[in-house]
Amino acid sequence: MNIRIAEAADADSLVKFNQAMALETEGRSLDQNILRSGVESVFKDDKKGFYIVAEDSGEIVGGLMITYEWSDWRSAWFWWIQSVYILPEARGKAIYSRMYDFVKEKAKKNGDVCGFRLYVEKENHHAQKIYEKVGMESSYYLMYEEKT
């Protein structure tokens, strides 16, 4: 298993993962053009974040995206973990744990990261258990949004 920073050549896999995740978690089909533009824009502008991928025997089997949130209270960054997806046939092999360890090591090297955050659907108890297993815990905060 190889965990690494994704490259622009990995965009096809990441687009497929995002489409599969949207169908699996929300029953939504995402517009391919918008999705591809969104994924590719991360590779063109590192201020938006970066992707991590997991490879098994040269095949990309999982991925996630990191985006940034500045905390004025801490004078440091929170890294938001988003777009987590593992191919169904690769699940149960601690791939998320390996990717998360990779992310934590990269953050430690950066020296300006104060924590990690992610959001998970309330009903996705399986994912919640995985996040708890790697040391994350439920936050005090609720998330609100307004879509435009």
C-alpha positions, 0 to 999 in steps of 0.5 A: 500500500502506497499513500501519497500526495495526488497528482493531476494525472489522478484526477480521473480516479478522484472524479469517479470517487466523488461521483460514487460517494455522492451516489452512495451517501446522498443518492445524488448524481453530480454533474460531471463537468462541474465535478471535473472542474472542481477536482482539477481546480485543486491541482491548479491552485494549491490554496484550495487544498490538496488530495491524498491517494492510496494505491494498492499494486499501482491501482488507486483505491482511495482518496481524500481532500484536505482544505484549510480553515484559519483559526484566529483563536489558535493562530494556526490552521485546521485541516478539513478532511473532505471527499473521503472515498475507498473503493468497496472492494478495498474497504476493511483494509485500514486504508483510511487509517493509513491516509489519516496517518499520512495527513497527520505526518504532513501536518506535523512537518508543516508545523502550523496545523492545530487540528483536523476536522471533517463532517460526516452524515448523522446516519453514517455510523460505520464511518463515525466508528472509523473516525473514532478508531483513529482518534477523532471525536464528535465535535461540540459544534453543529454545522449550519449552511445556506446554499446559493 
